[in-house]
Amino acid sequence: MSKRIVSEIFLVVVLVGMLELTLHTQPVKAITIIVPDDYPTIQQAVNNADDGDCISVRNGTYYEAQVTIEKALSLVGENKINTVAAQLDISCPVQVYLNDICVNRLHAENSTIVWATGCRFKEVYVSSNAKLLLSQSEAWKVHIYDEGEILGFYNLPLFGRVVFPLPFGFIFYILLVVLALGFATTSVAVYVLRRKREARKDLASTK
């Protein structure tokens, strides 16, 4: 048997092996982990998740001192009123998706990108080139350091530092201005009417 025939047979065997390996290799599918059904805490669910997985959190307040996320995950609550996480710390350069959840305190740093839809943040710290992208969300007590960014919002400097997403922040600001103008106008009108009454009384008393 010549070397050429042996080489061709070897090549055919290698190609057949590669084809069989390709056909039997299945892509790893993302899974959904439910808290507290699968794991009692958000941190345990994060620890047992892989990149691309979804962590679904049922209604409740999760009193965890700190939940550290170092993977590209989705964290989804039932709604931002009744699903409350005490604190999230995202400090790795990953993308994390948050949906319908309330976070008492969020720390995002080190080029992290956090996408938040339908969320509520009571206190936010964004630093070191991290980005928080808000959609139909609200954030209170915002602290931005070292080129951190919060995008997709209208910054309303009232009651500390309050952040509302567009267009709700602008509408809220306009409503406050309208209310302030209405109160001022009413106060002036009341003062003018009072002065007129006093003037009439003085005129009547002199007659």
C-alpha positions as CSV (number, residue, x, y, z in Angstrom):
1,M,0.0,0.0,0.0
2,S,1.5,3.3,-1.1
3,K,2.0,6.3,1.2
4,R,-0.5,8.2,-0.8
5,I,-3.3,5.7,-0.2
6,V,-2.5,5.6,3.5
7,S,-2.6,9.4,3.7
8,E,-6.0,9.5,1.9
9,I,-7.4,6.9,4.2
10,F,-6.1,8.8,7.3
11,L,-7.7,12.0,6.0
12,V,-11.0,10.3,5.4
13,V,-11.0,8.9,8.9
14,V,-10.2,12.3,10.4
15,L,-13.0,14.1,8.4
16,V,-15.5,11.4,9.4
17,G,-14.5,11.8,13.0
18,M,-14.8,15.6,12.9
19,L,-18.3,15.3,11.2
20,E,-19.5,12.9,13.8
21,L,-18.2,15.2,16.6
22,T,-20.0,18.2,15.1
23,L,-23.3,16.3,14.7
24,H,-23.2,15.1,18.3
25,T,-22.1,18.4,19.9
26,Q,-25.1,20.3,21.2
27,P,-24.8,24.0,22.2
28,V,-25.2,24.8,25.8
29,K,-28.6,26.3,26.4
30,A,-29.3,29.0,28.9
31,I,-31.5,27.9,31.8
32,T,-33.8,29.7,34.2
33,I,-33.1,29.5,37.9
34,I,-36.0,30.4,40.2
35,V,-35.5,32.0,43.6
36,P,-36.5,30.7,46.1
37,D,-37.7,27.5,44.4
38,D,-34.3,26.3,43.2
39,Y,-32.1,28.2,45.6
40,P,-33.2,30.2,48.7
41,T,-31.1,33.3,48.0
42,I,-30.2,35.3,45.0
43,Q,-26.5,34.9,45.7
44,Q,-26.7,31.1,45.7
45,A,-28.6,31.3,42.4
46,V,-25.9,33.5,40.9
47,N,-23.1,31.2,42.2
48,N,-24.8,28.2,40.4
49,A,-25.6,30.0,37.2
50,D,-23.6,30.2,34.0
51,D,-23.1,33.1,31.6
52,G,-26.4,33.7,29.7
53,D,-28.6,32.2,32.3
54,C,-31.7,33.9,33.7
55,I,-32.4,34.2,37.4
56,S,-36.2,34.6,38.1
57,V,-36.9,36.1,41.5
58,R,-40.3,35.6,43.1
59,N,-42.0,38.4,45.1
60,G,-40.4,39.1,48.4
61,T,-37.7,41.0,50.2
62,Y,-34.3,39.3,50.1
63,Y,-32.3,40.5,53.0
64,E,-28.8,39.6,51.7
65,A,-26.0,41.9,52.8
66,Q,-24.5,41.9,49.4
67,V,-25.2,40.0,46.1
68,T,-22.1,39.9,44.0
69,I,-22.6,39.3,40.3
70,E,-19.5,38.5,38.1
71,K,-21.3,36.8,35.2
72,A,-23.4,38.0,32.2
73,L,-26.8,37.2,33.7
74,S,-30.4,38.3,33.6
75,L,-32.1,39.0,36.9
76,V,-35.8,39.2,36.6
77,G,-38.3,39.9,39.3
78,E,-42.1,39.6,39.3
79,N,-42.6,43.4,39.7
80,K,-40.6,46.3,41.0
81,I,-42.9,46.9,43.9
82,N,-42.9,43.5,45.6
83,T,-39.6,42.0,44.5
84,V,-36.9,43.7,46.5
85,A,-33.1,42.9,46.6
86,A,-31.2,44.6,49.4
87,Q,-27.9,45.2,47.6
88,L,-26.3,44.2,44.2
89,D,-22.6,44.6,43.6
90,I,-21.5,44.3,40.0
91,S,-17.8,44.9,39.6
92,C,-16.7,42.9,36.6
93,P,-16.7,44.0,33.0
94,V,-19.8,42.0,32.1
95,Q,-23.3,42.9,30.9
96,V,-26.1,42.3,33.4
97,Y,-29.8,42.7,32.6
98,L,-32.3,43.6,35.3
99,N,-36.0,43.5,34.9
100,D,-39.0,44.4,37.1
101,I,-37.1,44.5,40.4
102,C,-36.5,46.9,43.2
103,V,-32.9,47.3,44.3
104,N,-32.2,49.1,47.6
105,R,-28.6,49.7,46.7
106,L,-26.7,49.1,43.5
107,H,-22.9,49.3,43.0
108,A,-21.7,49.2,39.4
109,E,-18.0,49.6,38.6
110,N,-15.1,48.5,36.4
111,S,-16.7,48.9,33.0
112,T,-19.8,47.0,33.9
113,I,-22.9,47.6,31.7
114,V,-26.2,47.2,33.5
115,W,-29.4,47.3,31.5
116,A,-32.4,48.0,33.7
117,T,-36.0,47.8,32.4
118,G,-39.0,48.5,34.7
119,C,-36.8,48.7,37.8
120,R,-36.6,50.9,40.8
121,F,-33.3,51.8,42.5
122,K,-33.3,53.5,45.9
123,E,-29.6,54.3,45.9
124,V,-27.1,53.9,43.0
125,Y,-23.3,54.1,42.9
126,V,-21.8,54.1,39.4
127,S,-18.0,54.4,38.9
128,S,-14.9,53.4,37.0
129,N,-16.4,53.6,33.5
130,A,-19.5,51.6,34.4
131,K,-22.8,52.3,32.7
132,L,-26.4,52.1,34.0
133,L,-28.9,52.2,31.1
134,L,-32.4,52.9,32.3
135,S,-35.6,52.1,30.5
136,Q,-39.0,52.7,32.2
137,S,-37.0,52.8,35.4
138,E,-36.3,55.2,38.2
139,A,-33.3,55.8,40.5
140,W,-33.0,57.9,43.7
141,K,-29.9,59.1,45.5
142,V,-27.5,58.7,42.5
143,H,-23.8,58.9,43.0
144,I,-21.5,59.0,39.9
145,Y,-17.7,58.8,40.2
146,D,-14.7,58.2,37.9
147,E,-16.4,58.5,34.5
148,G,-19.4,56.4,35.4
149,E,-22.5,57.1,33.4
150,I,-26.3,56.8,33.7
151,L,-28.0,57.0,30.3
152,G,-31.6,57.1,29.1
153,F,-32.9,59.4,31.8
154,Y,-33.7,63.0,32.6
155,N,-31.8,64.2,35.6
156,L,-34.0,66.2,38.0
157,P,-31.9,67.8,40.7
158,L,-34.5,67.8,43.4
159,F,-34.8,66.1,46.8
160,G,-31.1,65.2,46.7
161,R,-30.5,63.8,43.3
162,V,-33.3,62.0,41.6
163,V,-33.2,60.4,38.2
164,F,-36.2,59.8,36.0
165,P,-36.1,58.2,32.6
166,L,-37.3,60.2,29.6
167,P,-39.9,61.4,29.1
168,F,-41.2,61.0,32.6
169,G,-38.6,63.2,34.3
170,F,-39.3,66.1,31.9
171,I,-43.1,65.7,32.4
172,F,-42.7,65.5,36.2
173,Y,-40.5,68.7,36.1
174,I,-43.1,70.6,34.0
175,L,-45.8,69.5,36.4
176,L,-43.8,70.9,39.3
177,V,-43.3,74.2,37.5
178,V,-47.0,74.4,36.7
179,L,-47.9,73.7,40.3
180,A,-45.4,76.3,41.6
181,L,-46.7,78.9,39.2
182,G,-50.3,78.1,40.2
183,F,-49.5,78.4,43.9
184,A,-47.7,81.7,43.3
185,T,-50.6,83.1,41.2
186,T,-53.2,82.0,43.8
187,S,-51.2,83.6,46.6
188,V,-50.9,86.9,44.7
189,A,-54.6,86.9,43.9
190,V,-55.6,86.3,47.6
191,Y,-53.3,89.1,48.7
192,V,-54.8,91.5,46.2
193,L,-58.3,90.6,47.2
194,R,-57.4,91.1,50.9
195,R,-55.9,94.5,50.2
196,K,-59.0,95.5,48.3
197,R,-61.3,94.5,51.1
198,E,-59.1,96.4,53.6
199,A,-59.3,99.5,51.3
200,R,-63.1,99.3,51.1
201,K,-63.3,99.0,54.9
202,D,-61.1,102.0,55.4
203,L,-63.2,104.0,52.8
204,A,-66.4,103.0,54.5
205,S,-65.1,104.0,57.9
206,T,-64.2,107.5,56.8
207,K,-67.7,108.3,55.4
